[in-house]
């Protein structure tokens, strides 16, 4: 049975929702999945050789990733690289289809430049704007970014840009990575 580790960092909960959808799709296809928030106690006791594939997802806020994402990668870069692996980046700029292409997404490019781990596979997933649930300072900063990028700025706006069918396709793609990793 294929075993897949889905790691994620979430701030407002949307990346966790995406990671859960990936895990659900993988389990519906018969894979065994462990879903781990990188800031949880479970992240400290991962037995890496148990897995065929690892998928790691993180959200972007204010144009960057939380420092805990890079700290986790620094600690586990060798283990991540030893498995078939994929990184998925969740950001709102990906609401525009051309920003879902890795070379066109500056946030993914920034990750590649700063990360001590070079993922073998990359995915960009559009995130969610949820002004009412964000603290005032996040709302203000993101409204400014949205004004610059021609996105929604109304403080009552809640828009989920995530293509949930594409998330399922990505999960199926992770199974294909596992098949490539299996010895002949």
C-alpha positions in Angstrom: 0.0 0.0 0.0 1.3 3.5 -0.9 2.1 5.7 2.1 2.0 9.4 1.7 3.0 12.1 4.2 1.1 15.4 3.7 2.8 18.1 5.6 1.5 21.7 5.8 1.8 25.1 7.4 -1.4 27.0 7.8 -2.1 30.4 9.3 -5.8 31.0 8.8 -6.8 27.4 8.2 -7.3 27.4 4.5 -4.0 25.5 3.7 -5.1 22.9 6.3 -8.4 22.6 4.5 -6.5 22.0 1.2 -4.2 19.5 2.9 -7.2 17.6 4.2 -8.8 17.6 0.7 -5.5 16.1 -0.7 -5.5 13.5 2.1 -9.2 12.6 1.5 -8.6 12.1 -2.2 -5.5 10.0 -1.6 -7.4 7.8 0.9 -10.3 7.4 -1.6 -7.7 6.0 -4.0 -6.5 3.5 -1.4 -3.4 5.2 -0.1 -2.4 5.4 3.5 -2.0 9.0 4.5 -0.6 10.8 7.5 -1.5 14.5 7.7 0.8 16.6 9.8 0.8 20.3 10.7 4.6 21.2 10.8 4.0 23.0 14.1 2.4 20.1 15.8 3.9 17.6 18.2 3.5 14.9 15.5 6.0 16.8 13.3 8.8 16.0 15.8 8.4 12.2 15.5 8.1 11.5 11.7 9.6 8.2 10.7 10.5 9.3 7.2 11.5 5.9 5.7 7.8 4.8 6.2 6.7 6.9 3.3 6.8 6.6 -0.5 6.0 10.3 -1.1 5.9 13.5 0.9 3.9 16.5 -0.1 4.6 19.8 1.7 2.3 22.8 1.5 2.6 26.3 2.8 0.7 29.5 2.5 2.0 32.9 1.6 1.2 36.0 3.7 2.6 39.4 2.9 4.6 38.0 0.0 6.5 35.4 2.1 6.3 32.2 4.0 6.3 31.9 7.8 9.8 31.4 9.3 8.7 28.1 10.7 8.4 26.7 7.1 12.1 27.3 6.5 13.1 26.2 10.0 11.3 22.9 9.4 12.9 22.5 6.0 16.4 23.2 7.4 15.9 20.5 10.0 14.5 17.9 7.6 16.0 18.8 4.1 17.9 15.6 3.8 14.8 13.5 4.8 12.6 15.5 2.4 15.0 15.0 -0.5 15.4 11.2 0.2 11.7 10.6 -0.8 9.7 11.4 -3.9 8.5 14.8 -3.0 6.3 17.8 -4.0 5.8 21.3 -2.7 2.5 23.1 -3.0 2.3 26.8 -2.5 -1.0 28.4 -1.5 -1.4 32.1 -2.5 -4.1 34.4 -3.6 -2.2 35.8 -6.5 -2.8 32.4 -8.1 -6.4 33.5 -8.6 -5.1 34.5 -12.0 -4.4 31.4 -14.1 -1.1 32.7 -15.4 0.2 32.9 -11.8 -0.4 29.1 -11.4 2.5 28.4 -13.6 5.7 28.1 -11.4 7.9 30.4 -13.5 5.2 33.1 -13.3 4.6 33.0 -9.6 7.0 35.2 -7.7 6.1 33.6 -4.4 7.0 30.1 -5.6 10.2 31.5 -7.1 11.0 33.1 -3.8 10.5 29.8 -2.0 12.9 28.0 -4.5 15.5 30.7 -4.0 15.3 30.7 -0.2 14.8 27.1 0.6 17.6 24.7 1.4 15.4 21.9 -0.1 14.8 21.7 -3.8 11.5 20.0 -4.4 11.3 17.6 -7.3 7.7 18.6 -8.0 5.9 21.9 -7.7 2.2 22.9 -7.5 0.5 26.3 -7.0 -2.9 26.4 -5.5 -5.1 29.5 -5.4 -6.0 30.5 -1.8 -8.8 32.4 -0.2 -9.6 36.0 0.6 -11.5 36.2 3.9 -11.3 39.8 5.1 -14.0 39.4 7.9 -12.0 36.7 9.7 -8.6 38.4 9.6 -7.2 40.8 12.2 -7.4 44.4 11.2 -3.7 44.7 10.4 -3.8 41.6 8.1 -6.9 43.0 6.4 -5.3 46.4 5.8 -2.1 45.0 4.4 -3.8 42.5 2.1 -6.2 45.2 0.9 -3.2 47.3 -0.1 -1.7 44.3 -1.9 -5.0 43.6 -3.6 -5.3 47.2 -4.7 -1.9 46.9 -6.3 -2.8 43.6 -7.9 -6.3 44.6 -8.9 -8.0 42.2 -6.5 -11.0 42.6 -4.2 -10.6 45.3 -1.5 -14.1 45.4 0.0 -13.6 44.5 3.8 -16.7 42.2 3.6 -15.2 40.1 0.8 -14.9 36.3 1.3 -13.8 34.5 -1.9 -12.4 31.0 -2.1 -10.3 30.9 -5.3 -9.3 27.3 -4.8 -10.1 25.0 -7.6 -11.1 22.0 -5.6 -11.2 19.7 -8.6 -7.6 20.6 -9.4 -6.7 19.8 -5.8 -8.0 16.2 -6.4 -6.0 16.0 -9.6 -2.9 17.1 -7.7 -3.6 14.3 -5.1 -3.8 11.8 -7.9 -0.5 13.2 -9.3 1.1 12.4 -5.9 0.1 8.8 -6.4 1.8 8.8 -9.7 5.0 10.1 -8.0 4.7 7.1 -5.7 4.6 4.7 -8.6 7.7 6.3 -10.1 9.5 5.9 -6.7 8.7 2.2 -6.4 11.5 -0.2 -7.3 11.0 -2.2 -10.4 
